[in-house]
Every structure is written in structure tokens, then in C-alpha cells.
Amino acid sequence: MIVEIPRWTNAKIEIATGEAFNPLKQDVKKGKVRFVRNCFPYKGYIWNYGALPQTWEDPTTVHADTKARGDNDPIDVCEIGEGIGYCGQVKQVKVLGVMALLDEGETDWKLIAIDTRDPLAEKLNDINDVEKHLPGLIDATRHWFKVYKMPDGKPANQFAFNGQCKNKAYAQHVIEETHDAWKRLILGKIPAKADTHDISVANAAVDGSPYKVNGGTKSAQSEKGVVVEQEPKVEGKDDKWYYIRASL
């Protein structure tokens, strides 16, 4: 996985899928960089949060189980080990299970995984082991995803499978599906810049991809020239706890 947001932090860093070579950037909404609120009793993100490379939640197809289209992003990963990661860190993880958030009507998979070097990694082999050794974490994860947008005036998030966390075998199947979707995209079998997605598919290392750029990022930048972006505004630091009336 690629760590986008280390545990206990609030800055909404994510892979900028619409930009060439998909850099990590802080998300901007309405001209302001985004921070996730502290929803009591949580402080920021409660795991190392990131994404699984070479996966794509395909918005052009409806998933047979969730009955919703993909959200046009890589699969998200909640890494539950004890170490606090850093932005851009590459972690080898053991996948344990998956939840299916329905974010504004789109399928948004949330893998549950643990760093293979974590002291608990040998004891955690499937989702039931998480409840055994880390009691309450799955419930807290479900609750966090349910309420984290509510302080900004949005409704509680919904889930497929009534919020159930599916097991490792199901999670592996989801990974295979989304990796196959990524391959179709990057190899040109799904048209780039179609009306249904805005993924930048420029790359420097995928053999067989019609979007492979010789020379990598510098060549792509020299072709396009230098683009100067307006600096987004930063809101004041938010240490407030938001008390949300939503049941577990």
C-alpha cells in the first residue's frame, strides 16, 4: 500500500488521479485544502490510511454485490498495525478483510490490512482474528466511516452488506477485480478521458500501455510547459472534537 494519511492526522492527502503520474496532494474543495474533523472519541484518522496501487474501482460498471458503480479511485486501505506511518510510505501489508462503503451512491471499498512487520501480523490471518486481538476496532472503523463527514453538514454514510466486514477471501476477490479493471484502463481497453472518469493514465513503467511516456515525468512536463497553480487557502487549525449523534 501507499500511505496517504498517517494515523492520528487530519490532512486529506490523496493520490491525485487526475494529474499526470498521479502525485500525492492535499485535496482541495472550494479553494480550501481539506482536513477531516475530529469526531469524538477519534482524533483524525484512526489507522494508517492509503491506497492499493494498480487497482481501480471502475465507474463504468455496476458491482454485482453492492449494486453500485465504482468510485473512480484505487482501493482504500486501513492499515491497523501499531506503527505510525508517514505520507508516501510504501508498506507491504497482509489483507484481512474489506468493508463496502456506499459513498454518495458509489462503491468505495475499504480494505482492512496490517503491516507484515507488525508484532501482531503473525496472529492476524482473517477478519475474525482482528476482533479477537483488537476488540472493538472493526466497530470503531464502521462508526468512523459512518460519521466523519457529518460535521460538515453531510448525511451519515451508508454501507453495503449492512456494514458487515467481509473476510479475507472476499477481499482478495475484490483486489483481483479492481486490478483487472486497472489493467483494462492502463492498457487502453477503456477509453482515456471518457465521460465516466477523469483518470490520468500517463505512466513511465507499464509495458504495453499506449500511454507510456519515454523519459518519465520530466519529458511530460517539458511537453506541457510549466503550470503555475494558485495557492489554496488554509483554514485555521481545528483541534475541536465534534460530538455526533449517530449510533454504532
SESE-431118 format. One line per field, with one value per residue (C-alpha): residue number from 1; residue in three letters; chain; x negated, y, z negated. Coordinates in nm, 3 decimals. Each point is the difference from the previous one (the first is absolute). Layout:
REM residues N
seq	[NUM,...]
type	[Ala,...]
mol	[A,...]
x	[X,...]
y	[Y,...]
z	[Z,...]
//
This chain:
REM residues 248
seq	[1,2,3,4,5,6,7,8,9,10,11,12,13,14,15,16,17,18,19,20,21,22,23,24,25,26,27,28,29,30,31,32,33,34,35,36,37,38,39,40,41,42,43,44,45,46,47,48,49,50,51,52,53,54,55,56,57,58,59,60,61,62,63,64,65,66,67,68,69,70,71,72,73,74,75,76,77,78,79,80,81,82,83,84,85,86,87,88,89,90,91,92,93,94,95,96,97,98,99,100,101,102,103,104,105,106,107,108,109,110,111,112,113,114,115,116,117,118,119,120,121,122,123,124,125,126,127,128,129,130,131,132,133,134,135,136,137,138,139,140,141,142,143,144,145,146,147,148,149,150,151,152,153,154,155,156,157,158,159,160,161,162,163,164,165,166,167,168,169,170,171,172,173,174,175,176,177,178,179,180,181,182,183,184,185,186,187,188,189,190,191,192,193,194,195,196,197,198,199,200,201,202,203,204,205,206,207,208,209,210,211,212,213,214,215,216,217,218,219,220,221,222,223,224,225,226,227,228,229,230,231,232,233,234,235,236,237,238,239,240,241,242,243,244,245,246,247,248]
type	[Met,Ile,Val,Glu,Ile,Pro,Arg,Trp,Thr,Asn,Ala,Lys,Ile,Glu,Ile,Ala,Thr,Gly,Glu,Ala,Phe,Asn,Pro,Leu,Lys,Gln,Asp,Val,Lys,Lys,Gly,Lys,Val,Arg,Phe,Val,Arg,Asn,Cys,Phe,Pro,Tyr,Lys,Gly,Tyr,Ile,Trp,Asn,Tyr,Gly,Ala,Leu,Pro,Gln,Thr,Trp,Glu,Asp,Pro,Thr,Thr,Val,His,Ala,Asp,Thr,Lys,Ala,Arg,Gly,Asp,Asn,Asp,Pro,Ile,Asp,Val,Cys,Glu,Ile,Gly,Glu,Gly,Ile,Gly,Tyr,Cys,Gly,Gln,Val,Lys,Gln,Val,Lys,Val,Leu,Gly,Val,Met,Ala,Leu,Leu,Asp,Glu,Gly,Glu,Thr,Asp,Trp,Lys,Leu,Ile,Ala,Ile,Asp,Thr,Arg,Asp,Pro,Leu,Ala,Glu,Lys,Leu,Asn,Asp,Ile,Asn,Asp,Val,Glu,Lys,His,Leu,Pro,Gly,Leu,Ile,Asp,Ala,Thr,Arg,His,Trp,Phe,Lys,Val,Tyr,Lys,Met,Pro,Asp,Gly,Lys,Pro,Ala,Asn,Gln,Phe,Ala,Phe,Asn,Gly,Gln,Cys,Lys,Asn,Lys,Ala,Tyr,Ala,Gln,His,Val,Ile,Glu,Glu,Thr,His,Asp,Ala,Trp,Lys,Arg,Leu,Ile,Leu,Gly,Lys,Ile,Pro,Ala,Lys,Ala,Asp,Thr,His,Asp,Ile,Ser,Val,Ala,Asn,Ala,Ala,Val,Asp,Gly,Ser,Pro,Tyr,Lys,Val,Asn,Gly,Gly,Thr,Lys,Ser,Ala,Gln,Ser,Glu,Lys,Gly,Val,Val,Val,Glu,Gln,Glu,Pro,Lys,Val,Glu,Gly,Lys,Asp,Asp,Lys,Trp,Tyr,Tyr,Ile,Arg,Ala,Ser,Leu]
mol	[A,A,A,A,A,A,A,A,A,A,A,A,A,A,A,A,A,A,A,A,A,A,A,A,A,A,A,A,A,A,A,A,A,A,A,A,A,A,A,A,A,A,A,A,A,A,A,A,A,A,A,A,A,A,A,A,A,A,A,A,A,A,A,A,A,A,A,A,A,A,A,A,A,A,A,A,A,A,A,A,A,A,A,A,A,A,A,A,A,A,A,A,A,A,A,A,A,A,A,A,A,A,A,A,A,A,A,A,A,A,A,A,A,A,A,A,A,A,A,A,A,A,A,A,A,A,A,A,A,A,A,A,A,A,A,A,A,A,A,A,A,A,A,A,A,A,A,A,A,A,A,A,A,A,A,A,A,A,A,A,A,A,A,A,A,A,A,A,A,A,A,A,A,A,A,A,A,A,A,A,A,A,A,A,A,A,A,A,A,A,A,A,A,A,A,A,A,A,A,A,A,A,A,A,A,A,A,A,A,A,A,A,A,A,A,A,A,A,A,A,A,A,A,A,A,A,A,A,A,A,A,A,A,A,A,A,A,A,A,A,A,A,A,A,A,A,A,A]
x	[0.000,-0.091,0.057,0.188,0.107,-0.189,0.204,0.120,-0.044,0.274,-0.137,0.192,-0.300,0.083,-0.121,0.085,0.134,0.087,-0.357,-0.288,-0.181,0.253,-0.195,0.100,0.171,0.229,0.356,0.152,0.371,0.137,-0.353,-0.094,-0.216,0.197,-0.035,0.208,0.175,-0.062,0.318,0.009,-0.167,-0.232,-0.292,-0.035,-0.041,-0.011,-0.230,-0.271,0.219,-0.103,0.057,-0.088,-0.196,0.114,0.364,0.298,0.361,0.155,0.278,0.109,0.139,0.246,-0.136,0.213,0.003,0.012,0.233,-0.202,-0.267,-0.361,-0.117,-0.278,-0.285,-0.250,0.112,-0.043,-0.197,0.030,-0.328,0.066,-0.352,-0.148,-0.260,0.084,-0.091,-0.095,0.143,-0.132,-0.122,0.023,0.120,0.021,0.326,0.199,0.363,0.254,0.341,0.199,0.296,0.211,0.084,0.268,-0.139,0.257,0.137,-0.336,-0.184,-0.298,-0.188,-0.193,-0.257,-0.099,-0.368,-0.306,-0.366,-0.178,-0.271,0.244,-0.037,0.360,-0.025,-0.062,0.313,0.232,0.092,0.368,0.259,0.113,-0.354,0.029,0.296,-0.182,-0.324,0.122,0.352,0.217,-0.217,0.235,0.298,-0.200,-0.104,0.360,0.111,-0.282,0.092,0.366,-0.043,-0.321,0.172,0.288,-0.172,-0.011,0.376,0.009,0.219,-0.130,-0.168,0.168,-0.148,0.058,0.050,0.161,-0.347,-0.141,-0.374,-0.060,-0.279,-0.344,0.113,0.262,-0.254,-0.246,0.275,0.070,-0.371,-0.014,0.310,-0.135,-0.347,0.157,0.195,-0.326,-0.165,0.287,-0.036,-0.379,-0.023,0.252,0.293,0.209,-0.027,-0.207,0.183,0.340,0.307,0.011,-0.349,-0.285,-0.296,-0.336,-0.156,-0.344,-0.267,-0.371,-0.013,0.300,-0.110,0.268,0.180,0.075,-0.041,-0.359,-0.216,-0.368,-0.218,0.256,0.126,-0.256,0.082,0.371,-0.052,-0.219,0.267,0.271,-0.205,0.007,0.344,0.023,0.293,0.162,-0.091,0.307,0.116,-0.061,0.265,-0.099,-0.123,0.290,-0.053,0.371,0.178,0.333,0.262,0.212,0.344,-0.027,0.013,-0.270]
y	[0.000,0.366,0.193,0.320,0.103,-0.116,-0.100,0.283,0.264,0.202,0.134,-0.162,-0.111,-0.224,-0.123,0.271,-0.241,0.276,0.131,-0.145,-0.280,0.025,0.188,0.017,0.332,0.148,0.006,0.341,0.084,0.346,0.145,-0.131,-0.298,-0.273,-0.129,-0.278,0.100,-0.161,-0.195,-0.097,-0.213,-0.015,0.225,0.028,-0.335,-0.300,-0.215,0.063,0.075,-0.039,-0.178,-0.321,0.076,-0.137,-0.030,0.196,0.007,0.012,0.262,-0.147,-0.319,-0.086,-0.245,-0.315,-0.001,0.371,0.097,0.321,0.125,0.040,0.334,0.055,-0.040,-0.265,-0.225,0.166,-0.180,0.032,-0.131,-0.092,-0.071,0.180,0.205,0.348,0.035,0.304,0.152,-0.179,-0.305,-0.332,-0.277,-0.370,-0.104,-0.313,0.040,-0.115,0.113,0.275,0.230,0.153,0.363,0.148,0.352,0.220,-0.312,-0.132,-0.314,0.101,-0.306,0.026,-0.275,-0.096,-0.097,-0.012,0.072,-0.334,0.118,0.086,-0.208,-0.120,-0.091,-0.371,-0.026,0.182,-0.212,0.080,0.252,-0.206,0.022,0.380,-0.013,-0.257,0.196,0.358,-0.006,0.294,0.114,-0.124,0.169,0.320,-0.013,-0.038,0.284,0.229,-0.041,0.052,0.335,0.166,0.231,0.098,0.301,0.158,-0.031,-0.320,-0.301,-0.317,-0.232,-0.326,-0.348,-0.305,-0.332,0.188,0.114,-0.352,-0.035,-0.276,-0.254,-0.036,-0.222,0.254,0.283,-0.184,-0.041,0.375,0.073,-0.228,0.166,0.350,-0.094,-0.143,0.326,0.199,-0.216,0.065,0.372,0.030,-0.224,0.212,-0.241,0.264,0.335,0.264,0.317,-0.159,0.179,-0.240,0.057,0.251,-0.224,0.115,-0.313,0.143,-0.232,-0.075,-0.371,-0.201,-0.208,-0.031,0.314,0.247,0.276,-0.083,0.313,-0.043,0.193,0.015,0.305,0.253,-0.075,0.033,0.331,0.139,-0.082,0.178,0.285,0.129,0.047,0.240,-0.077,0.241,-0.086,-0.134,0.161,-0.175,0.016,0.050,-0.303,-0.209,-0.172,-0.012,-0.326,-0.044,-0.195,-0.191,-0.139,-0.324,-0.350,-0.261]
z	[0.000,0.033,-0.323,0.074,-0.351,-0.312,-0.305,-0.230,0.273,0.173,0.330,0.289,0.206,0.294,0.336,0.255,0.259,0.246,0.023,0.201,-0.185,-0.285,-0.270,-0.366,-0.076,-0.261,0.127,0.068,-0.016,0.077,0.007,-0.345,-0.091,-0.177,-0.354,-0.152,-0.324,-0.337,-0.068,-0.368,-0.125,0.302,0.094,0.377,0.176,-0.233,0.219,0.256,0.300,0.359,0.330,0.178,0.321,0.335,-0.103,0.131,-0.116,0.345,0.031,0.335,-0.155,-0.279,-0.256,-0.027,-0.382,-0.092,0.287,0.045,0.239,-0.107,-0.137,0.260,-0.250,-0.110,-0.287,-0.340,-0.272,-0.379,-0.142,-0.364,-0.128,-0.300,0.191,0.126,0.366,0.206,0.314,0.308,-0.192,0.184,-0.231,0.073,-0.162,-0.076,0.108,-0.261,0.123,0.169,-0.059,0.277,-0.063,0.225,0.029,0.174,0.168,0.123,-0.108,-0.213,-0.124,-0.329,-0.044,-0.354,-0.006,-0.224,0.066,0.045,-0.242,-0.278,-0.320,0.038,0.368,-0.061,-0.215,0.240,0.302,0.059,-0.112,-0.303,-0.139,-0.007,-0.238,-0.214,-0.042,0.057,-0.147,0.105,0.291,0.275,-0.169,-0.041,0.365,0.113,-0.228,0.115,0.367,-0.085,-0.173,0.122,0.251,-0.226,-0.167,0.348,0.037,0.203,-0.086,-0.161,0.248,0.100,0.046,0.213,-0.183,-0.294,-0.103,-0.027,0.044,0.253,-0.051,0.155,0.289,0.105,-0.033,0.224,0.260,-0.011,0.046,0.303,0.151,-0.047,0.125,0.316,0.041,-0.038,0.268,0.240,-0.064,0.022,0.309,0.187,-0.001,-0.179,0.182,-0.180,-0.101,0.059,-0.132,-0.294,-0.142,-0.012,-0.080,0.136,0.148,0.091,-0.138,0.031,-0.076,0.127,0.299,0.264,-0.111,0.282,-0.259,-0.094,0.014,0.086,-0.241,-0.278,-0.178,0.127,0.365,-0.065,-0.178,0.276,0.258,-0.195,-0.138,-0.357,-0.153,-0.295,-0.228,-0.240,-0.359,-0.181,-0.322,-0.332,-0.268,-0.363,-0.194,-0.124,-0.336,-0.076,-0.076,0.180,-0.193,0.253,-0.082,0.193,-0.143,0.053]
//
